[in-house]
């Protein structure tokens, strides 16, 4: 390992912000180059992934043992950050649909009432169901990833997601004809 890197790592571990900055300045171009190759021509995406790589590297710096060169260790973090970003991006893109140009925008009050109903329905879910629903349907994680995060099996995640979706359907079912939004919902929309 480079003596300068070795010294800077030691200082950074002691909480020296200047040493962290110096490590960044020495290796920022290399990290950016690595993630840029994985991001293609999307420079904004490469910048996001490079920033994520640095956040992860700085957090993990106390665990750096020096078995490999610092640049190799940092390169691996950068690659993993970019690959994670790519997986997340592709999962989200797979769930998006293109809207045609004739799509009409709903009235603001109607959208606000729907948002309030959705938040209230989510609040009525048991915590486990709510976590799985958000992690899977909103954040795009797989059942295996959610299982690791929550310390449960992938099968448990699937079951919780199935139950959460069923309960949300019941809670958000269309209201009977003539059942207007409550005044408190409309008042909340006005604010």
TORTORZA-583419 format. One record per residue (C-alpha): x, y, z; residue in one letter; residue number from 1. Coordinates in nm, 4 decimals, always signed. Example, Ala and Ser with C-alpha at 12.3 -4.5 7.8 and 13.67 -1.06 7.14 Angstrom:
// TORTORZA-583419
[[+1.2300 -0.4500 +0.7800] "A" 1],
[[+1.3670 -0.1060 +0.7140] "S" 2],
END
This chain:
// TORTORZA-583419
[[+0.0000 +0.0000 +0.0000] "X" 1],
[[+0.1166 +0.3515 -0.0803] "X" 2],
[[+0.2692 +0.5162 +0.2283] "X" 3],
[[+0.0672 +0.8316 +0.1669] "X" 4],
[[-0.2581 +0.6330 +0.1487] "X" 5],
[[-0.1551 +0.4385 +0.4574] "X" 6],
[[-0.0947 +0.7586 +0.6520] "X" 7],
[[-0.4178 +0.9200 +0.5276] "X" 8],
[[-0.6209 +0.6102 +0.6151] "X" 9],
[[-0.4770 +0.6086 +0.9654] "X" 10],
[[-0.5579 +0.9790 +1.0082] "X" 11],
[[-0.9087 +0.9376 +0.8624] "X" 12],
[[-0.9800 +0.6582 +1.1082] "X" 13],
[[-0.8878 +0.9009 +1.3862] "X" 14],
[[-1.1590 +1.1385 +1.2609] "X" 15],
[[-0.9389 +1.3733 +1.0577] "X" 16],
[[-1.1712 +1.5250 +0.7972] "X" 17],
[[-0.8741 +1.6668 +0.6080] "X" 18],
[[-0.7370 +1.3145 +0.5614] "X" 19],
[[-1.0734 +1.1952 +0.4266] "X" 20],
[[-1.0722 +1.4905 +0.1860] "X" 21],
[[-0.7166 +1.4099 +0.0774] "X" 22],
[[-0.8112 +1.0461 +0.0081] "X" 23],
[[-1.1063 +1.1693 -0.1935] "X" 24],
[[-0.8910 +1.4095 -0.3962] "X" 25],
[[-0.6318 +1.1383 -0.4654] "X" 26],
[[-0.8830 +0.8782 -0.5845] "X" 27],
[[-1.2009 +1.0598 -0.6974] "X" 28],
[[-1.1145 +1.0472 -1.0687] "X" 29],
[[-1.0525 +0.6737 -1.0566] "X" 30],
[[-1.3807 +0.6036 -0.8750] "X" 31],
[[-1.5690 +0.8215 -1.1216] "X" 32],
[[-1.4032 +0.6479 -1.4189] "X" 33],
[[-1.5060 +0.3058 -1.2865] "X" 34],
[[-1.8704 +0.3939 -1.2337] "X" 35],
[[-1.8851 +0.5977 -1.5567] "X" 36],
[[-1.8039 +0.2846 -1.7570] "X" 37],
[[-2.0991 +0.1107 -1.5920] "X" 38],
[[-2.3307 +0.4117 -1.6308] "X" 39],
[[-2.2617 +0.4512 -2.0022] "X" 40],
[[-2.3133 +0.8034 -2.1275] "X" 41],
[[-2.5276 +0.9148 -1.8345] "X" 42],
[[-2.2960 +1.1499 -1.6470] "X" 43],
[[-2.5532 +1.2426 -1.3818] "X" 44],
[[-2.6027 +0.8751 -1.3038] "X" 45],
[[-2.2259 +0.8232 -1.2848] "X" 46],
[[-2.1967 +1.1146 -1.0432] "X" 47],
[[-2.4712 +0.9677 -0.8224] "X" 48],
[[-2.3077 +0.6258 -0.8198] "X" 49],
[[-1.9636 +0.7734 -0.7488] "X" 50],
[[-2.1058 +0.9705 -0.4567] "X" 51],
[[-2.2728 +0.6555 -0.3226] "X" 52],
[[-1.9415 +0.4697 -0.3566] "X" 53],
[[-1.7625 +0.7357 -0.1520] "X" 54],
[[-2.0287 +0.7324 +0.1174] "X" 55],
[[-1.9944 +0.3542 +0.1449] "X" 56],
[[-1.6147 +0.3701 +0.1414] "X" 57],
[[-1.5959 +0.6324 +0.4148] "X" 58],
[[-1.8393 +0.4371 +0.6319] "X" 59],
[[-1.6426 +0.1163 +0.5747] "X" 60],
[[-1.2985 +0.2721 +0.6230] "X" 61],
[[-1.2678 +0.1437 +0.9824] "X" 62],
[[-1.3073 -0.2119 +0.8470] "X" 63],
[[-1.0292 -0.1752 +0.5866] "X" 64],
[[-0.7667 -0.4288 +0.6955] "X" 65],
[[-0.4988 -0.3551 +0.4385] "X" 66],
[[-0.4937 -0.7104 +0.2993] "X" 67],
[[-0.5317 -0.5603 -0.0475] "X" 68],
[[-0.4219 -0.2237 -0.1811] "X" 69],
[[-0.6513 +0.0630 -0.0871] "X" 70],
[[-0.7184 +0.1353 -0.4537] "X" 71],
[[-0.8294 -0.2249 -0.5120] "X" 72],
[[-1.0606 -0.2112 -0.2107] "X" 73],
[[-1.2023 +0.1242 -0.3230] "X" 74],
[[-1.2444 -0.0025 -0.6807] "X" 75],
[[-1.4502 -0.2966 -0.5538] "X" 76],
[[-1.6765 -0.0668 -0.3518] "X" 77],
[[-1.7252 +0.1561 -0.6583] "X" 78],
[[-1.8160 -0.1408 -0.8788] "X" 79],
[[-2.0586 -0.2788 -0.6197] "X" 80],
[[-2.2228 +0.0626 -0.5782] "X" 81],
[[-2.2688 +0.0979 -0.9532] "X" 82],
[[-2.4045 -0.2556 -0.9903] "X" 83],
[[-2.6462 -0.1971 -0.7033] "X" 84],
[[-2.7550 +0.1287 -0.8662] "X" 85],
[[-2.8025 -0.0457 -1.2000] "X" 86],
[[-3.0150 -0.3241 -1.0448] "X" 87],
[[-3.2300 -0.0727 -0.8597] "X" 88],
[[-3.2721 +0.1352 -1.1739] "X" 89],
[[-3.3700 -0.1637 -1.3894] "X" 90],
[[-3.6206 -0.2885 -1.1291] "X" 91],
[[-3.7873 +0.0514 -1.1203] "X" 92],
[[-3.7835 +0.0826 -1.5002] "X" 93],
[[-3.9517 -0.2569 -1.5294] "X" 94],
[[-4.2463 -0.1311 -1.3256] "X" 95],
[[-4.2888 +0.1993 -1.5063] "X" 96],
[[-4.5378 +0.2404 -1.7871] "X" 97],
[[-4.5450 +0.5020 -2.0557] "X" 98],
[[-4.8479 +0.7293 -2.0449] "X" 99],
[[-4.9937 +0.8450 -2.3713] "X" 100],
[[-5.0238 +1.2126 -2.4558] "X" 101],
[[-5.4002 +1.2072 -2.4029] "X" 102],
[[-5.3675 +1.1399 -2.0298] "X" 103],
[[-5.5619 +1.4048 -1.8428] "X" 104],
[[-5.4406 +1.5326 -1.5096] "X" 105],
[[-5.6781 +1.4861 -1.2173] "X" 106],
[[-5.7940 +1.7764 -1.0118] "X" 107],
[[-5.5585 +1.8645 -0.7283] "X" 108],
[[-5.8231 +1.8128 -0.4586] "X" 109],
[[-5.9096 +1.4679 -0.5940] "X" 110],
[[-5.5435 +1.3677 -0.5977] "X" 111],
[[-5.4940 +1.4999 -0.2460] "X" 112],
[[-5.7905 +1.3020 -0.1146] "X" 113],
[[-5.6497 +0.9886 -0.2763] "X" 114],
[[-5.3111 +1.0561 -0.1179] "X" 115],
[[-5.4715 +1.0962 +0.2242] "X" 116],
[[-5.6703 +0.7735 +0.1788] "X" 117],
[[-5.3547 +0.5902 +0.0733] "X" 118],
[[-5.1574 +0.7168 +0.3728] "X" 119],
[[-5.4393 +0.6224 +0.6103] "X" 120],
[[-5.4695 +0.2755 +0.4569] "X" 121],
[[-5.0931 +0.2226 +0.4863] "X" 122],
[[-5.1073 +0.3313 +0.8506] "X" 123],
[[-5.3700 +0.0615 +0.9178] "X" 124],
[[-5.1415 -0.2175 +0.7987] "X" 125],
[[-4.9483 -0.4139 +1.0604] "X" 126],
[[-4.5840 -0.3049 +1.0681] "X" 127],
[[-4.4489 -0.6228 +0.9040] "X" 128],
[[-4.6912 -0.5996 +0.6118] "X" 129],
[[-4.6231 -0.2275 +0.5674] "X" 130],
[[-4.2445 -0.2788 +0.5623] "X" 131],
[[-4.2629 -0.5569 +0.3029] "X" 132],
[[-4.5110 -0.3638 +0.0866] "X" 133],
[[-4.2946 -0.0514 +0.0837] "X" 134],
[[-3.9655 -0.2366 +0.0330] "X" 135],
[[-4.1033 -0.4476 -0.2519] "X" 136],
[[-4.3588 -0.2334 -0.4334] "X" 137],
[[-4.2099 +0.1112 -0.3718] "X" 138],
[[-3.8365 +0.0526 -0.3322] "X" 139],
[[-3.8130 -0.2429 -0.5705] "X" 140],
[[-3.6255 -0.4938 -0.3542] "X" 141],
[[-3.6591 -0.8669 -0.4190] "X" 142],
[[-3.8124 -1.1012 -0.1614] "X" 143],
[[-3.4669 -1.2429 -0.0893] "X" 144],
[[-3.3212 -0.8964 -0.0260] "X" 145],
[[-3.6146 -0.8021 +0.1965] "X" 146],
[[-3.5782 -1.1281 +0.3871] "X" 147],
[[-3.2127 -1.0478 +0.4569] "X" 148],
[[-3.2982 -0.6945 +0.5700] "X" 149],
[[-3.5801 -0.8020 +0.8002] "X" 150],
[[-3.4317 -1.1326 +0.9160] "X" 151],
[[-3.7122 -1.3481 +0.7734] "X" 152],
[[-3.7435 -1.5965 +0.4888] "X" 153],
[[-3.8323 -1.4995 +0.1326] "X" 154],
[[-4.1506 -1.7073 +0.1730] "X" 155],
[[-4.2544 -1.4995 +0.4721] "X" 156],
[[-4.1988 -1.1842 +0.2645] "X" 157],
[[-4.4164 -1.3197 -0.0164] "X" 158],
[[-4.6926 -1.4092 +0.2282] "X" 159],
[[-4.6789 -1.0685 +0.3979] "X" 160],
[[-4.6867 -0.8919 +0.0606] "X" 161],
[[-4.9874 -1.0952 -0.0541] "X" 162],
[[-5.1748 -1.0139 +0.2678] "X" 163],
[[-5.0741 -0.6455 +0.2566] "X" 164],
[[-5.1946 -0.6038 -0.1016] "X" 165],
[[-5.5249 -0.7754 -0.0214] "X" 166],
[[-5.5827 -0.5520 +0.2797] "X" 167],
[[-5.4908 -0.2392 +0.0802] "X" 168],
[[-5.7426 -0.3387 -0.1893] "X" 169],
[[-6.0135 -0.3649 +0.0765] "X" 170],
[[-5.9155 -0.0384 +0.2428] "X" 171],
[[-5.9004 +0.1500 -0.0874] "X" 172],
[[-6.2065 -0.0066 -0.2481] "X" 173],
[[-6.4314 +0.2458 -0.4243] "X" 174],
[[-6.6767 +0.4169 -0.1969] "X" 175],
[[-7.0474 +0.3551 -0.2451] "X" 176],
[[-7.2261 +0.6043 -0.4705] "X" 177],
[[-7.3039 +0.9261 -0.2908] "X" 178],
[[-7.0365 +0.8687 -0.0284] "X" 179],
[[-6.8446 +1.1934 -0.0700] "X" 180],
[[-6.5037 +1.2512 +0.0888] "X" 181],
[[-6.5274 +1.3521 +0.4499] "X" 182],
[[-6.5093 +1.7211 +0.5265] "X" 183],
[[-6.1855 +1.6669 +0.7153] "X" 184],
[[-6.0304 +1.5136 +0.4007] "X" 185],
[[-6.1393 +1.8115 +0.1935] "X" 186],
[[-6.0142 +2.0527 +0.4596] "X" 187],
[[-5.6779 +1.8763 +0.4601] "X" 188],
[[-5.6604 +1.9230 +0.0827] "X" 189],
[[-5.7145 +2.2955 +0.1144] "X" 190],
[[-5.4035 +2.3363 +0.3273] "X" 191],
END
